[in-house]
Amino acid sequence: MAQSGKGKLNYRCPSCFMRDLDIDMFYDRDKDEYYCIRCQFTGSEADVLAFNETVRIRYKAMNRRFSEEDFAS
């Protein structure tokens, strides 16, 4: 998604990202936290980065090419 200046950086909502939805979070300067307009997730920048890092586990082997030898017993 394009950077549209909602906050310091655009972060994906970890809760939505776990469900394969690419939703940008908004930044609330008064509360110094990020929030998602689609779900109830709110958190600090550190929370968002930590949760997004755990979501990336699903894509660990995304760039790896598997062959029949990988599945041989």
Secondary structure, DSSP 8 states (H G I E B T S, - for coil): ----SSSSS--B-HHHHHTT---B-EEETTTTEEE-SSSS-EE-HHHHHHHHHHHGGGGTTTT----HHHH--
